[in-house]
Amino acid sequence: MLGLIGKKIGMMQIFSEKGIAIPVTMVMVEPNVIIHRKTKSTDGYDACVLGFGAKKKSNRPYSGVFKSQGIKPTNVLREIRDPPPDWGIGKQITASIFSTGSIVEVTSYSKGCGFAGGVKRHGFSGGPAAHGSKFHARPGSVGARKFPARVVKGHPLPGRMGGNKVTARNVEVIKVDEAKNLLFLKGQVPGPRNALVLVKCK
């Protein structure tokens, strides 16, 4: 498994050789540093910890790791399962691990929308739009009658919308700009602008 931590810049469009406009999302992937390596003998599984972004002072659990390896503290840490065997501690991973046409999966947290009603959150049809109806966007009656005489658990209702961990799979890499550390991914990916994303590829 190959992977990089990046930051979502925004969306634009790229024209193909045939003149077709392709919507793409730009992701800035500065060189990631391998902070720690986990093995089956010590941790029960193979993984490496990637670091992204500069930080003045590390948190307590990883302060000893940064100090012992002589690596500057990073702001973001993410794990990649089953990395290549040559990914040792201190190695820098750049956008060159991806190529045009690669199929990746992108994981991030979706844009938070705050408290939302049933119409926006779940697609309820709502009530009549006339002034006298007094029932426009309310959820209406949701409880059963005699049996089971309660609201069934898991019923869609108004509440907090967005802010969930989402993974977009089968995303195509349209272009790789190694000089500027940019990935151009086809279509949209989860998260708002400047959101941290994890791009992985087998």
Order of alpha helices (4+ residues) and beta strands (2+ residues): beta-beta-beta-alpha-beta-alpha-beta-beta-beta-beta-alpha-beta-beta-beta-beta
